[in-house]
């Protein structure tokens, strides 16, 4: 089976059917089990940008989502915004969808023309549509597309692309919308983390935000979105093309308690028992990142020279810049715990780790994971370092090779809060 990286990401949802029968009569329409679904309702928006090389995968994923509807309650809704190589459309998947196939699924809204799904205007309008038509006491969001973490979009930093002569640069934080028209590929649009933050303001607070995408679980991404969701779920590394196994993940996604731990657990279970490519996951508390940034700032300022000069050999790295930058223009994605474990004294590390433990809700990892970006190879995971979250170090080596992202890191909120020294200090 051809394997896609979730730098070419996609969300999968699959599940089972549930029916109840009368004696000697045709089966009744499916009804939710009292064991499934939330009591008061949850609306989860899947924002799927598939107007790229993932279009065919998206159709398969929606079929799996329909099967996974078994686990939803009467008041639950899974709203799927799909922008693929056709004009965008919106679907409502709910308990009555059980048994429906994708071919028979009718959009509740169909766009007449192509749109830029990476724009704030479109993203926020889909959120408004979701909330206006499917209001709920609880909201979740799944971001479905390409991803590479904190990196700026080409739109934000066009001069970086031109200055360094990079013509084939894939510069994005999230998403890749090519606006295919009559089968012809248009220019790429990307979505910045700030756009995501501004868009989800409309929700007024999420119970969870799942990035089913590569490299989105950076502390920089989480901090940029701080306060907007109770939990951020994602991977610091590449995610296999199979993505989240929604045949099991939809059950905790639509339950009242322990849904975050459940999503991570079911996601991990699939790769640990029935799939060979591995997965690295974590969930971060999105409501207490200000205090964590303050605690981390203390040690970054104290150990800044060490962090800039130390040998990173052996530190858990989710992209090896020195080996693969010429192929894919990314920095190193070092594990935040691996960094601090090596740089700090034992006493200071213990103090910092205590602060980190307050914001990490849960984490899970297989012993190995597969990287399509780094030579299509398997890499082992040092469980003593693994925290499930990466952190960028603005090393001199990036500037030395005129890396396109080198000048933009200090524009992130995390860098401003943690790395930039206060003259009064």
TAPEWO-V48314 format. One record per residue. N is the residue number from 0. RES is the residue in one small letter. SS is DSSP state (@ for helix, = for strand, . for the rest). PHI is phi in whole degrees, 0 to 359 (999 if undefined). D_FIRST is the distance of its C-alpha to the first C-alpha in Angstrom with 1 decimal. Layout:
BEGIN
n: <N N>
res: <RES RES>
ss: <SS SS>
phi: <PHI PHI>
d_first: <D_FIRST D_FIRST>
END
This chain:
BEGIN
n: <0 1 2 3 4 5 6 7 8 9 10 11 12 13 14 15 16 17 18 19 20 21 22 23 24 25 26 27 28 29 30 31 32 33 34 35 36 37 38 39 40 41 42 43 44 45 46 47 48 49 50 51 52 53 54 55 56 57 58 59 60 61 62 63 64 65 66 67 68 69 70 71 72 73 74 75 76 77 78 79 80 81 82 83 84 85 86 87 88 89 90 91 92 93 94 95 96 97 98 99 100 101 102 103 104 105 106 107 108 109 110 111 112 113 114 115 116 117 118 119 120 121 122 123 124 125 126 127 128 129 130 131 132 133 134 135 136 137 138 139 140 141 142 143 144 145 146 147 148 149 150 151 152 153 154 155 156 157 158 159 160 161 162 163 164 165 166 167 168 169 170 171 172 173 174 175 176 177 178 179 180 181 182 183 184 185 186 187 188 189 190 191 192 193 194 195 196 197 198 199 200 201 202 203 204 205 206 207 208 209 210 211 212 213 214 215 216 217 218 219 220 221 222 223 224 225 226 227 228 229 230 231 232 233 234 235 236 237 238 239 240 241 242 243 244 245 246 247 248 249 250 251 252 253 254 255 256 257 258 259 260 261 262 263 264 265 266 267 268 269 270 271 272 273 274 275 276 277 278 279 280 281 282 283 284 285 286 287 288 289 290 291 292 293 294 295 296 297 298 299 300 301 302 303 304 305 306 307 308 309 310 311 312 313 314 315 316 317 318 319 320 321 322 323 324 325 326 327 328 329 330 331 332 333 334 335 336 337 338 339 340 341 342 343 344 345 346 347 348 349 350 351 352 353 354 355 356 357 358 359 360 361 362 363 364 365 366 367 368 369 370 371 372 373 374 375 376 377 378 379 380 381 382 383 384 385 386 387 388 389 390 391 392 393 394 395 396 397 398 399 400 401 402 403 404 405 406 407 408 409 410 411 412 413 414 415 416 417 418 419 420 421 422 423 424>
res: <x x x x x x x x x x x x x x x x x x x x x x x x x x x x x x x x x x x x x x x x x x x x x x x x x x x x x x x x x x x x x x x x x x x x x x x x x x x x x x x x x x x x x x x x x x x x x x x x x x x x x x x x x x x x x x x x x x x x x x x x x x x x x x x x x x x x x x x x x x x x x x x x x x x x x x x x x x x x x x x x x x x x x x x x x x x x x x x x x x x x x x x x x x x x x x x x x x x x x x x x x x x x x x x x x x x x x x x x x x x x x x x x x x x x x x x x x x x x x x x x x x x x x x x x x x x x x x x x x x x x x x x x x x x x x x x x x x x x x x x x x x x x x x x x x x x x x x x x x x x x x x x x x x x x x x x x x x x x x x x x x x x x x x x x x x x x x x x x x x x x x x x x x x x x x x x x x x x x x x x x x x x x x x x x x x x x x x x x x x x x x x x x x x x x x x x x x x x x x x x x x x x x x x x x x x x x x x x x x x x x x x x x x>
ss: <. . . . = @ @ @ . . . = . . . . . . . . . . . . . . . . . . . . . . . . . . . . . . = = = = = = = . . . . . @ @ @ @ @ @ @ @ @ @ @ @ @ @ @ @ @ . . . . . = = = = = = = . . . . . = = = = = . @ @ @ . . . . @ @ @ . . . . = = . . . . . . . . . @ @ @ @ @ @ @ @ @ @ @ @ @ @ . . . . . = = = = = = . . = . . . . . . . . . . @ @ @ @ @ @ . . . . . . . . . . = = = = . . . = . . = . . . . = = = . @ @ @ @ @ @ @ @ @ @ @ . . = . = = = = . . . . . . = @ @ @ @ @ @ . . . . = . = = = = . . . . . = . . . . = @ @ @ @ @ @ @ @ . . . . . @ @ @ @ @ @ @ @ @ @ @ @ @ @ @ . . . . . . = = = = = = . . . @ @ @ @ @ @ @ @ @ @ @ @ @ @ . @ @ @ @ @ @ . . . . . . . = . . . @ @ @ @ . . . . . . . . . = = @ @ @ @ @ @ @ @ . . @ @ @ @ @ @ @ @ @ @ @ @ @ @ = = = = = = . . = = = = . . . . . = = = = . . . . . . . . . = = . . . . @ @ @ @ @ . . . . . . . . @ @ @ . @ @ @ @ @ @ . . . . . . .>
phi: <999 293 254 259 276 272 295 251 284 200 264 249 223 220 190 243 255 228 223 236 234 268 295 58 230 294 301 286 302 298 237 291 286 295 276 247 80 274 286 251 102 224 251 245 264 260 259 254 263 238 278 199 281 252 302 292 293 299 297 296 296 295 300 288 297 298 293 290 298 308 273 265 268 299 259 268 220 248 264 249 268 240 245 242 277 260 292 298 206 235 242 247 254 212 299 285 279 302 94 280 262 299 299 260 280 258 297 272 209 235 280 276 226 293 224 270 288 267 274 300 301 288 301 291 291 292 297 298 301 297 289 293 262 224 297 207 285 218 233 230 222 242 262 234 173 294 199 210 82 283 304 287 278 298 293 287 229 298 295 299 295 289 299 261 66 267 268 259 301 260 256 203 269 208 86 206 251 260 48 295 233 54 80 259 279 266 284 280 246 229 244 277 294 297 297 298 301 294 294 283 305 299 293 72 130 254 280 202 232 258 268 270 204 290 62 270 269 260 295 295 294 301 291 298 260 309 80 265 210 294 212 247 244 179 239 279 239 287 247 301 301 297 60 290 277 289 299 248 293 297 294 291 299 245 228 284 239 55 291 293 300 293 298 297 296 291 299 297 305 301 280 278 240 224 215 259 265 80 207 236 219 202 232 244 291 278 259 233 279 297 292 293 298 298 293 290 304 306 277 296 293 291 248 302 295 299 297 280 252 289 280 270 303 92 283 303 229 266 206 267 304 297 266 239 299 293 267 227 280 241 278 294 245 284 294 298 289 299 297 291 299 276 277 269 296 302 293 291 298 299 292 296 298 298 289 296 299 286 253 270 283 195 209 203 208 278 291 228 215 257 245 280 285 253 74 52 235 266 233 273 246 280 295 286 264 302 240 86 223 259 219 280 245 284 287 299 299 290 292 298 254 55 303 298 267 302 273 260 298 288 272 283 296 296 298 295 279 243 263 280 287 273 299 278 282>
d_first: <0.0 3.8 6.2 9.6 12.7 15.3 17.7 15.5 15.9 15.6 17.0 15.5 18.1 17.8 20.5 22.9 25.9 29.5 32.4 36.0 38.1 41.7 43.4 43.3 42.0 38.8 36.5 37.7 35.5 33.5 35.5 34.5 35.1 37.7 35.2 32.8 33.4 36.0 39.7 40.7 37.5 34.8 33.3 30.0 29.0 25.4 25.9 22.7 23.0 20.2 22.2 19.9 16.3 15.1 17.0 14.5 12.9 16.5 17.1 14.4 15.9 19.3 18.6 17.6 20.8 22.8 21.8 22.7 26.1 27.4 28.3 30.5 34.2 36.6 37.3 33.8 31.8 28.4 29.0 26.1 27.0 24.3 24.8 22.1 22.9 25.4 28.5 28.1 28.7 29.3 28.4 30.0 28.0 30.4 31.3 32.2 28.7 27.5 26.5 26.1 23.1 22.1 23.6 26.9 26.9 29.8 30.1 33.2 33.6 32.5 33.3 35.0 33.9 31.4 32.2 31.4 29.4 29.9 33.7 35.9 37.5 34.4 33.0 36.4 37.0 33.9 35.0 38.5 37.2 35.3 38.4 40.8 39.1 37.5 39.9 39.3 40.8 37.4 34.7 31.3 29.1 25.4 24.6 21.2 20.2 20.1 22.4 24.2 27.1 30.7 30.5 32.6 31.5 32.5 35.0 36.8 37.2 37.2 39.7 37.4 35.0 38.0 39.9 37.3 36.2 32.6 31.4 27.7 27.9 25.5 28.1 27.4 27.9 25.7 24.3 23.8 25.5 25.7 27.5 25.9 28.8 28.6 25.2 26.8 25.7 28.6 29.5 27.6 29.2 28.6 30.0 32.1 32.6 36.2 35.0 33.0 36.1 38.4 36.3 35.9 39.7 39.9 38.5 41.3 39.2 35.7 34.9 31.5 29.4 25.7 23.9 20.2 19.7 19.7 23.0 25.2 27.0 29.7 33.3 34.2 32.0 33.3 36.9 36.7 35.8 38.2 40.1 37.8 35.7 36.4 33.1 30.3 26.9 24.2 22.6 24.4 21.2 17.8 15.7 12.0 10.4 10.6 14.3 17.1 16.6 19.3 19.6 21.6 22.5 24.5 26.9 28.3 28.0 30.6 33.0 36.3 36.1 33.8 31.1 30.2 29.9 28.0 25.4 24.8 24.9 22.5 20.0 20.5 20.5 16.9 15.7 18.5 18.0 14.6 12.1 12.0 12.1 15.6 17.8 21.3 23.4 27.0 29.5 32.6 35.9 36.5 40.2 41.6 40.2 43.6 45.1 42.2 42.5 46.2 45.6 43.1 45.4 48.0 46.0 44.3 47.8 49.3 46.5 45.6 46.8 44.9 41.7 42.1 43.1 41.4 38.8 35.4 34.0 32.5 32.2 28.8 27.2 24.0 24.3 26.2 28.4 30.2 27.2 24.9 27.3 27.5 23.8 23.6 27.1 27.0 29.6 29.0 28.0 30.1 30.2 33.6 34.6 33.8 36.0 38.9 38.7 39.3 41.8 44.1 46.7 46.0 48.4 47.1 43.5 44.4 46.1 43.3 40.7 42.9 42.6 38.8 38.6 40.4 37.6 34.5 33.8 31.0 28.1 25.2 23.0 20.8 22.1 19.3 17.1 14.5 15.8 14.2 17.7 19.3 17.9 14.3 16.1 16.9 20.3 22.6 24.5 28.3 29.1 32.8 32.0 29.1 30.5 27.5 29.3 29.7 32.9 33.7 36.5 38.2 38.5 40.6 37.9 36.2 39.5 40.1 37.2 37.8 34.6 34.4 34.2 37.0 39.8 38.2 37.6 41.2 40.8 38.7 40.6 39.5 40.9 44.1 44.5 43.6 43.9 46.7 50.0 52.9 56.1 58.0 55.9>
END
